[in-house]
Amino acid sequence: MLLAIAACGIAAWTLYEMKNMQARLLSENGLPEVTEVVEPIAPVYVPLDTFTVSLKPGSEEYDRVLYIGLTLRVGNEEDKSRIEKYLPEVRSRLLMLFSGRSAEELSVNEGKSQLIQDIKQILSTPLDEKSGVTVTDVLFNAFILR
């Protein structure tokens, strides 16, 4: 019984000290900082029509075709409107990029990853007198090699 009373006394003292410690910290540092909650920025997507492209012939292959559907995630609405404004040039650049690839390159994950990097790079070159667009990600909607 004496042990239970001692344990209750220690618990009460600890609780009392913790409350005092919290009060001292608040009085020394002033009010705690209020952090402003930043709303996450909604992603901006630009879906593109699918491409059907004849691929560069490989050593043992001749007539290979790539059917690819893309959606671009861009930095902001201005980049989206710039892509829409210059869509024929964007599609032309992408068609030239795709047609220079071989089926061997695109059949492995490393080749697809390299294609994503190349798409980002080719679209970052200026479309007008200002600058290119900032493509943050390239998403494949369809990817068929025949």
N, C-alpha and C positions, 0 to 999 in steps of 0.2 A: 504494500500500500504506500509506503514511504517512497518507493521507487517511482510509482505512478505520479505522485504529487510532484516529485523532483522533475520528471520528464515534462509535465504540464507547465511547470515554472520555467524551464529552459525554452520550451516552445513559445511561451508568451513573451519572454524576454527577446528572443530572436525576431519575432514578429514586430515587436516594438522598435527594435534597432533598425530593422529593414525600412520601416516607415519613416523613421528619423533620417536615415541615410538618403532616402529618396527626397525628402523635404530639403535637406541640406544641398543636394546636387541641383535641385531646381532653383534654390535661392542663390547659389554661387554662379550658375550659368545663365541665370535669367530664365525666361520662358523657353521651352524646347522649340527647336526649329520646326516650322511647318513647311513640309515639302509640297511643292505644287505638283499635282498629278497631271502628267502630260498625256493627252489623248494620242493613241497610236495613229499613225498616218495610214489611211486606207490605201492598199495597193492599186496601181493604175495599170490595167491590162489592155493590150491592143491585139485582138484576134486577127489573124491573117488567113486569107483563103488558102486552101491546100495547094501544094505544088506537085506536079508530076514532071520528073526530070530524067533524061537519059544520062546515065553515069559514064564516067571515063572508063573505057574498056580495060580490063585487067589482062594478065598474061594468058589466062585460060578461058576468060569469059568475054563475051562480045556484047550481047544485048541485055544489059541490066538497067532497071528502072527504079527510081526512088519516088515513092509517094509519101509526102511529108506534110503534116499539118502543124502549124506553129502558133503560139500565143506569146507575145512579148510583154514582159513586165517592165515598165519604164519608170523613171524617177518622178515625173509629175505630169499634170494635164497638158502643159505646154509641149512636152516631148510627144505626147499622144497626138496632139493636133498637128505637130510637124510631120509625124509619120503619115498621118492621114492625108495631109496636103501633098506630100511627095511620095505617095504610095507607088506610082509606076516606077520611080527610080529605086525605091526600096526593094520592090519585087525583082527588078532587073539585077540589082546587086546580089540578092539572095540566089536567084537562078544561076548566075555566073559562078557563085561560090559552090552551089550544090553540084553543078555539072562538072566541076573540076575534081570531084571526089570519086574514088573507086568503091566498089561494093566491099572489097576487103577492108578498107579503112573504116567504113561505116558499120560493119557487122560486129565490131567489138566495142565495149563500153568506152575505152580510151578514145576511139575515133569519134564517138558521139560527144564526149566531153570536149574534145578539141574543136568539133564543129560548133558547139555552143560558144566557146571562147572566140572563134573566128567570126561568128554572127555578131557578137557584141562589138568586136573590133571594127568590122566593116560598116556597122551602123553608127559608130562613133565618129567616123570621118564626116566632115561637114556636108550637109544636104543643101544648105543655102549660105548666104554670106555670114550668118551668125556662127552656128556650130552644129555638130552632129547631135544625136540624141543619146541620152544615158539609158542604156538597156541594163537593168539590174539582174534579169534572169530571162532565160529562154525555156519555154515549156513546150514539150512535144505533145500534140493531141493525137497524131497519127504518125507512124513510122513503119513503112512497109518497103522492103527490098525485094524486087522480083528479077 
